[in-house]
């Protein structure tokens, strides 16, 4: 298969699956290179080993565990291996796959590593075998499902369970969770109707709650973790700025009109499924990814927040889903809603949980895109509270905690807004 397929003279080339994976691999390689630039090789290797052996319950900043070099190399290598598996499976690459791999990259800085993701992926693979379907059709579910990867690490490295018991128990639990995720995700998508982009976060929250409830009934309670690094804003901000400019430049290189074509993306609501690569093309999508990521970074710096593993992971959910539902017009109202919520409630705008809520909460972007910016602010305001309350249910073992909260918010808010707008549109004479 050729790398480009030009439909007509002067047309913008359509990149093949291999070329799209190459873009993701290039970003991952930049992470690896950066890791070796900021830390000596010996520290990188020892840092990666520490990351592989740590419990990954929220919030575990890998920069605080294995150093900056170890964290970025772990994230980059994890994404390169994941991209290789996509290639091996022959998966079709589109906006959803790019979003998925960017989440692997971001969460490779806090929560996902080359040890803990495999039981979940193995479980989804067993599901595909059982259903006699190609694994390529479920590979996005497998990697999105790694939101529950900390369950394996928690069981394996828990001091309450000997490793001779923890290893087989962790593998069995991971395989079982992976096996049930595809069917559960398909059903739970109907609850929020695509108004929360992190459907797997919602699903993983439900499944994780059940798993934690079962283990708690046997006396196994995950210990809370909070590892959060500070003081790296200048270095990490500079790195992200170069990376986002690179994405924008890449889009303009592929199509000089990519920036102008952003208006086609802005016009979309973002309600899932909303594959920007398929609808508009990879060039404007790359520009959108760069701009949207920059908005997230600037917000964090402007409010006095910290750039670290969890925050960069959150920013990369914006970058990734800027290929599948997010754009500046629909993410800013959500962030504004969380910001307003932090002013009206007993939290600081730069508190770690609130910073993460503002960034991860952009999963609700389709609400702003479909119903208007004012409803986006409402959704963000509500989410700022919901995200603080659901973590106890899954014991911090669902990395997409905000996705779980947002799934609940969208499932309630979207039908209510729809009903209100239906009455306004069809029955203007009636008072609400």
C-alpha positions in Angstrom: 0.0 0.0 0.0 1.4 3.4 -1.0 2.0 6.0 1.7 -0.3 8.5 -0.1 -3.3 8.2 -2.2 -3.9 11.3 -4.3 -7.4 11.3 -5.7 -6.8 14.1 -8.2 -4.2 16.6 -9.4 -3.6 19.1 -6.6 -5.6 17.2 -4.1 -4.4 17.0 -0.5 -2.8 13.5 0.0 -4.7 11.0 2.2 -2.2 9.3 4.4 -2.3 5.5 4.8 -2.7 3.7 8.1 1.0 3.2 8.2 1.7 6.9 7.8 -0.8 7.9 10.4 0.8 5.4 12.8 4.1 7.0 11.8 2.9 10.4 13.0 2.0 8.9 16.4 5.3 7.1 16.6 7.2 10.3 15.8 5.5 12.1 18.8 6.4 9.1 21.0 10.0 9.1 19.8 10.2 12.8 20.7 9.2 11.8 24.3 12.0 9.2 24.4 14.6 11.6 23.0 13.5 14.2 25.5 13.8 11.7 28.3 17.4 10.9 27.4 18.2 14.6 27.0 17.1 15.6 30.5 18.5 12.5 32.4 21.6 10.4 32.0 21.0 6.9 30.5 21.7 5.1 33.8 19.1 7.2 35.6 16.6 6.6 32.8 17.0 2.8 33.0 16.7 2.7 36.8 13.8 5.1 36.6 11.9 3.0 34.2 12.5 -0.1 36.4 11.1 1.8 39.4 8.0 2.8 37.4 7.4 -0.8 36.4 7.4 -1.9 40.0 5.3 0.8 41.6 1.6 0.7 42.6 -0.3 3.0 40.2 -3.3 4.1 42.1 -4.4 7.7 41.5 -2.4 9.9 41.7 1.0 8.5 41.0 3.2 10.9 39.1 5.9 8.9 37.3 8.2 11.9 37.3 8.2 11.6 41.1 8.8 7.9 40.9 11.4 7.4 38.2 12.6 10.9 37.4 11.7 13.0 34.4 13.8 10.9 32.0 12.4 7.6 33.2 8.8 8.9 33.0 9.1 10.2 29.4 11.0 7.2 28.2 8.4 4.9 29.7 5.6 6.9 28.0 7.4 6.9 24.6 8.4 3.2 24.6 4.9 2.2 25.7 3.3 4.1 22.9 5.8 2.8 20.3 5.0 -0.8 21.4 1.3 0.0 21.3 1.6 1.5 17.8 3.5 -1.6 16.7 0.6 -3.8 18.0 -1.9 -1.7 16.0 0.3 -2.3 12.9 0.6 -6.1 13.7 -3.2 -6.4 14.1 -3.8 -4.6 10.8 -6.1 -2.1 12.5 -7.8 0.7 10.6 -6.3 4.0 11.8 -8.5 7.0 12.3 -9.4 9.7 14.8 -10.4 7.2 17.5 -7.1 5.3 17.1 -5.0 8.5 17.3 -7.0 9.5 20.4 -6.4 6.1 22.0 -2.6 6.1 21.3 -2.3 9.7 22.6 -4.0 8.6 25.8 -1.4 5.8 26.0 1.3 8.4 25.6 -0.2 10.8 28.2 -1.0 8.1 30.8 2.5 6.6 30.3 3.5 9.5 32.6 1.1 8.4 35.3 -0.5 5.0 35.6 0.3 2.9 32.5 3.5 1.0 31.9 4.9 -1.9 30.0 3.9 -4.3 32.8 0.4 -3.5 33.9 -1.5 -3.0 30.6 -1.2 -6.6 29.2 -3.8 -8.4 31.3 -6.5 -6.0 30.2 -5.4 -6.2 26.5 -5.3 -10.0 26.9 -8.8 -10.1 28.2 -10.2 -8.1 25.2 -8.2 -10.4 22.9 -9.9 -13.4 24.5 -13.3 -11.7 24.0 -12.5 -11.2 20.3 -11.5 -14.9 20.0 -14.7 -15.9 21.8 -16.9 -13.8 19.5 -14.8 -15.0 16.5 -14.1 -11.5 15.5 -10.9 -9.8 14.4 -8.9 -8.3 17.3 -8.4 -5.2 15.2 -12.1 -4.4 15.6 -11.6 -4.2 19.4 -8.1 -2.9 19.7 -9.2 0.6 20.6 -11.4 -0.8 23.4 -8.3 -2.8 24.6 -6.1 0.2 24.9 -8.7 2.5 26.2 -9.6 -0.2 28.7 -6.1 0.1 30.2 -7.7 2.7 32.4 -8.0 -0.2 34.8 -4.3 -1.2 34.5 -3.6 -0.1 38.1 -5.8 -2.9 39.4 -3.2 -5.4 38.2 -0.4 -3.3 39.8 -2.3 -2.9 43.0 -2.9 -6.6 43.4 0.6 -7.6 42.3 2.5 -5.2 44.5 0.2 -5.0 47.5 1.9 -5.8 50.8 -1.4 -7.5 51.9 -1.0 -10.3 49.4 2.1 -12.5 48.8 3.3 -12.2 45.2 2.8 -16.0 44.7 -0.9 -15.2 45.2 -0.9 -11.7 43.8 0.5 -12.5 40.4 -2.0 -15.1 39.3 -4.9 -13.2 41.0 -3.9 -10.0 39.3 -3.6 -11.6 35.9 -7.0 -13.4 36.3 -8.7 -10.2 37.4 -7.2 -8.2 34.5 -8.2 -10.8 32.0 -11.7 -10.9 33.4 -12.1 -7.1 33.3 -10.8 -7.0 29.8 -13.2 -9.7 28.7 -16.3 -7.8 29.9 -15.2 -4.3 28.8 -16.3 -4.5 25.1 -19.9 -5.6 25.8 -20.2 -3.2 28.8 -18.8 -0.3 26.8 -21.3 -0.8 24.0 -24.2 -0.8 26.3 -23.1 2.1 28.5 -22.5 4.3 25.5 -26.3 4.5 25.1 -26.6 6.1 28.5 -24.7 9.3 27.6 -25.4 9.1 23.8 -21.9 10.2 22.9 -22.0 13.4 24.9 -19.0 12.2 26.9 -16.1 11.3 24.7 -14.4 9.1 27.3 -16.9 6.3 27.1 -14.4 3.8 28.4 -13.8 6.0 31.4 -17.5 5.7 32.3 -17.4 1.9 31.6 -14.1 1.4 33.6 -15.6 3.3 36.5 -18.6 1.0 36.6 -16.5 -2.1 36.2 -13.8 -0.8 38.6 -16.5 -0.1 41.2 -17.7 -3.6 41.1 -14.2 -5.1 41.3 -13.2 -2.9 44.2 -16.5 -3.7 46.0 -15.8 -7.4 45.7 -12.2 -7.1 46.9 -13.2 -4.8 49.8 -15.7 -7.4 51.0 -12.7 -9.7 51.5 -10.8 -7.1 53.4 -8.6 -5.9 50.6 -8.7 -2.1 50.6 -6.4 -0.1 48.2 -4.2 2.4 50.1 -4.5 6.0 48.8 -1.5 7.4 46.9 -0.6 11.0 46.1 2.7 11.6 44.3 2.7 15.0 42.6 5.8 16.9 41.4 6.2 20.7 41.1 8.8 23.2 39.9 9.2 22.0 36.3 6.9 24.4 34.5 9.6 26.2 32.5 11.2 23.0 31.1 8.0 21.1 30.5 6.2 24.1 29.1 9.0 24.7 26.6 9.0 21.0 25.6 5.2 21.1 25.1 5.3 24.4 23.2 7.8 22.9 20.7 5.8 19.8 20.4 2.5 21.6 19.7 4.1 23.9 17.2 5.5 20.8 15.5 2.0 19.3 15.2 0.7 22.6 13.7 3.7 22.8 11.3 3.1 19.2 10.3 -0.5 19.9 9.4 0.5 23.0 7.4 3.2 20.9 5.6 0.7 18.4 4.5 -1.8 21.1 3.5 -1.1 24.8 3.4 -4.8 25.5 3.8 -5.0 23.3 7.0 -5.4 26.3 9.3 -8.2 27.8 7.1 -9.9 24.4 7.1 -10.0 24.4 10.9 -13.4 26.2 10.4 -14.8 22.8 9.2 -13.7 21.2 12.4 -15.0 24.1 14.5 -18.4 23.7 12.8 -18.7 20.1 14.1 -20.4 19.4 17.5 -18.0 16.7 18.5 -20.7 14.3 19.6 -19.3 10.8 19.4 -18.7 9.2 17.0 -16.9 12.2 15.4 -13.8 11.2 13.5 -12.2 14.4 12.4 -9.6 12.6 10.3 -12.3 10.9 8.3 -14.5 14.1 8.1 -11.9 16.8 7.4 -8.5 15.1 6.9 -5.3 14.6 8.8 -3.8 18.0 8.1 -6.5 20.2 9.7 -6.7 17.6 12.5 -3.0 18.0 13.3 -3.4 21.7 13.5 -6.4 21.3 15.8 -4.4 18.9 18.0 -1.6 21.4 18.3 -3.9 24.4 19.1 -6.1 22.5 21.5 -3.2 21.1 23.4 -1.7 24.6 23.6 -5.0 25.9 25.1 -4.8 23.3 27.8 -1.2 24.1 28.6 -1.8 27.9 28.7 -4.7 27.4 31.0 -2.6 25.4 33.5 0.2 28.0 33.5 -2.3 31.0 33.7 -3.9 29.6 36.9 -0.6 28.8 38.5 -0.9 25.1 38.1 1.9 22.5 37.9 3.1 20.9 34.7 3.9 17.3 35.6 3.0 13.7 34.7 -0.7 13.7 35.5 -1.3 17.2 34.1 0.6 16.5 30.8 -1.4 13.2 30.7 -4.6 15.3 30.9 -3.4 17.7 28.3 -2.7 14.8 26.0 -6.3 13.6 26.3 -7.2 17.0 24.8 -4.5 16.6 22.1 -5.7 13.0 21.3 -9.4 13.7 21.3 -8.8 16.8 19.1 -8.8 14.1 16.4 -12.1 12.8 17.7 -14.5 15.3 19.1 -12.6 18.2 20.7 -11.8 21.6 19.3 -11.2 25.1 20.8 -14.8 26.2 20.5 -16.2 23.2 22.5 -13.5 22.7 25.1 -13.1 26.3 26.4 -16.7 26.5 27.8 -16.1 23.3 29.8 -12.9 24.6 31.2 -14.6 27.9 32.0 -17.3 26.0 33.9 -14.8 24.1 36.0 -13.0 27.4 36.7 -16.2 29.1 37.8 -17.0 26.1 39.9 -13.7 26.3 41.7 -14.4 30.0 42.6 -17.9 29.2 43.9 -16.8 26.1 46.0 -14.3 25.6 48.7 -11.4 24.6 46.4 -8.5 26.4 44.9 -8.4 26.9 41.1 -4.9 25.5 41.1 -5.6 22.5 43.3 -4.4 19.3 41.6 -7.9 17.7 41.5 -9.4 20.9 40.0 -6.7 21.3 37.4 -7.3 17.7 36.3 -11.0 18.2 36.3 -10.7 21.3 34.0 -8.5 19.3 31.5 -10.1 15.9 31.7 -13.6 17.4 31.9 -13.3 18.5 28.3 -14.7 15.0 27.6 -18.0 16.9 27.9 -17.1 19.1 25.0 -19.9 17.7 22.8 -22.4 19.3 25.2 -21.0 22.7 24.4 -20.7 21.8 20.7 -24.3 20.6 20.4 -26.3 22.8 22.8 -24.2 25.9 23.0 -21.4 27.4 25.1 -23.6 28.3 28.0 -24.6 24.6 28.5 -20.9 23.8 28.3 -20.3 26.1 31.2 -23.1 24.4 33.2 -21.6 21.0 32.4 -18.2 22.0 33.5 -19.6 23.5 36.7 -21.4 20.3 37.6 -18.4 18.2 36.6 -16.1 20.1 39.0 -18.2 18.6 41.9 -18.9 15.2 40.4 -15.2 14.5 39.7 -14.4 15.1 43.4 -16.9 12.5 44.6 -16.6 9.3 42.5 -13.0 8.3 43.2 -13.9 6.6 46.4 -16.1 4.2 44.5 -13.3 2.6 42.5 -10.6 3.2 45.0 -8.5 5.3 42.6 -8.0 2.3 40.4 -9.7 3.8 37.3 -7.2 6.2 35.7 -10.1 7.8 33.8 -11.8 9.0 37.0 -13.0 12.2 35.3 -14.4 10.1 32.5 -16.4 8.1 35.0 -17.8 11.3 36.6 -18.4 12.9 33.2 -20.3 9.9 32.0 -22.7 10.3 34.9 -23.0 14.1 34.3 -23.6 13.6 30.5 -26.1 10.8 31.1 -28.2 13.1 33.3 -27.6 16.5 31.7 -27.9 15.7 28.0 -31.5 14.3 28.1 -32.5 17.2 30.4 -31.1 19.8 28.0 -32.7 18.0 25.0 -36.1 18.1 26.7 -35.7 21.8 27.6 -34.6 22.8 24.1 -37.4 20.6 22.6 -40.0 22.6 24.5 -38.4 25.9 23.6 -38.2 25.0 19.9 -41.6 23.3 19.5 -43.7 24.9 22.2 -42.5 28.5 22.5 -45.8 29.6 24.0 -45.4 27.3 27.0 -43.6 28.5 30.0 -40.8 26.3 31.4 
